[in-house]
Amino acid sequence: FPSQTITGNFASVIHGLNANHLTDQVIQRSKRMILDTLGVGLLGTSTEVCHKVTQYSKIYSSDISSTIWGHLDFRLPPLYAAFVNGVAVHSMDFDDTWHPATHPSGAVLPAVIALSEAFPQKKKISGLDLLLAFNVGIEVQGRLLRFSSEARNIPKR
């Protein structure tokens, strides 16, 4: 379709992804990335910046809530839970990275987990669905990097 935009084509490709596209290698690597991100995020909950965003976010509440990592008794609306958990992941600066410089899992995993927790009990997603959502998020981030003219100017190290 020559009249289709780059954005439309990109959205079609992303929308067309399903669990059958996840190879065994992708699943294993994703599990390792997720475990690493959770570990770094739990460590990050002890940082000063994480304490500050947690305190700030306490002003928000909702009937729909998601877990704040490292705090069993504290939940926030999914948007703020993803923000706080994302700050926790990145606050130690040990989260995964690729070139050009970005931290894919720290941006994607907290959002995917927060959203998955927000689904009603009867619509909970499977572990495979979570892996698919995680990989779609990583794919979107990687492709957006490729589209970025600024990313092309970052020197390789």
C-alpha positions in Angstrom: 0.0 0.0 0.0 1.9 3.0 -1.2 -0.4 5.4 0.5 0.1 3.9 3.9 2.2 6.0 6.3 5.3 4.8 8.1 3.4 5.1 11.4 0.5 3.1 10.0 2.8 0.4 8.7 4.7 0.3 12.0 1.4 0.0 13.9 0.2 -2.9 11.6 3.4 -4.8 12.2 3.2 -4.4 16.0 -0.5 -5.2 16.0 0.1 -8.4 14.1 2.5 -9.8 16.6 1.3 -12.8 18.6 2.7 -15.4 20.9 3.6 -17.7 18.0 6.3 -15.2 17.0 8.1 -15.8 20.3 10.9 -18.3 19.6 12.4 -20.4 22.5 15.5 -18.2 22.4 13.4 -15.0 22.6 11.4 -16.5 25.5 14.5 -17.5 27.4 16.2 -14.2 26.8 13.1 -12.3 27.8 12.8 -14.2 31.1 16.4 -13.4 31.9 15.8 -9.7 31.1 12.7 -9.7 33.3 14.4 -11.4 36.2 17.4 -9.0 35.9 15.0 -6.0 35.8 13.0 -7.1 38.8 16.3 -7.6 40.8 17.6 -4.2 39.9 14.2 -2.7 40.6 14.0 -4.2 44.0 17.5 -3.0 44.8 16.5 0.5 43.5 13.6 0.7 46.0 16.2 1.6 48.6 17.5 4.7 46.8 16.7 8.3 47.8 15.1 9.2 44.5 12.8 6.2 44.7 11.8 7.2 48.2 11.0 10.7 46.9 8.8 9.6 44.0 7.1 7.0 46.2 6.2 9.8 48.7 5.1 12.1 46.0 2.9 9.5 44.4 1.0 8.7 47.6 -1.3 11.6 46.8 -2.9 9.5 44.0 -5.4 6.9 44.5 -7.8 4.8 42.4 -10.1 1.9 42.6 -7.7 0.2 40.1 -4.3 -0.3 41.6 -1.0 -2.0 41.0 1.9 -3.1 43.2 4.8 -0.9 44.2 7.8 -3.2 44.2 9.2 -3.8 47.7 6.0 -2.5 49.4 3.5 -5.2 50.0 1.0 -2.8 51.7 1.2 0.1 49.2 -0.5 0.2 45.8 -1.0 3.0 43.3 -3.0 3.6 40.1 -1.2 1.7 37.2 0.3 4.8 35.7 2.0 5.9 38.9 2.9 2.3 39.9 4.7 2.0 36.5 6.4 5.4 37.1 7.6 4.5 40.6 8.8 1.1 39.7 10.5 2.4 36.6 12.4 5.0 38.7 13.4 2.1 41.0 14.8 0.1 38.1 16.8 3.0 36.6 17.9 4.6 39.9 20.8 2.1 40.3 21.7 2.5 36.6 22.5 -1.2 36.4 19.5 -2.0 34.1 20.1 -3.4 30.7 21.1 -1.2 27.8 21.8 -1.3 24.1 23.2 1.0 21.4 22.2 3.7 20.9 22.1 4.2 24.6 18.7 3.3 26.1 17.5 1.1 28.8 14.7 -1.0 27.3 13.5 -3.2 30.1 13.3 -0.4 32.7 10.8 1.5 30.6 8.8 -1.5 29.4 8.5 -4.0 32.3 7.1 -1.7 35.0 4.3 -0.6 32.6 3.5 -4.1 31.5 3.3 -5.4 35.0 1.3 -2.5 36.3 -1.2 -2.9 33.4 -1.4 -6.6 33.8 -2.3 -6.2 37.5 -5.1 -3.7 36.6 -7.1 -6.3 34.6 -10.1 -7.7 36.3 -9.6 -11.1 37.9 -11.7 -12.8 35.1 -9.5 -11.3 32.4 -6.0 -11.9 33.8 -3.4 -12.4 31.2 -1.2 -15.5 31.0 2.6 -15.6 31.5 3.0 -16.0 27.7 0.8 -12.9 27.1 3.0 -11.0 29.5 6.1 -12.1 27.6 4.5 -11.1 24.4 3.6 -7.6 25.7 7.1 -7.2 27.1 8.7 -8.1 23.7 6.3 -5.9 21.8 7.3 -3.0 24.1 11.0 -3.8 23.5 10.4 -4.0 19.8 8.5 -0.7 19.7 11.3 1.0 21.7 14.0 -0.4 19.4 12.2 0.6 16.2 11.6 4.1 17.6 15.3 4.4 18.2 16.0 3.4 14.6 13.6 6.2 13.5 15.3 8.8 15.6 17.7 11.1 13.9 19.2 12.1 17.3 20.0 8.4 18.1 22.1 8.2 14.9 24.5 10.8 16.3 25.3 9.0 19.5 28.9 7.7 19.3 29.5 4.0 19.7 31.5 3.1 22.8 
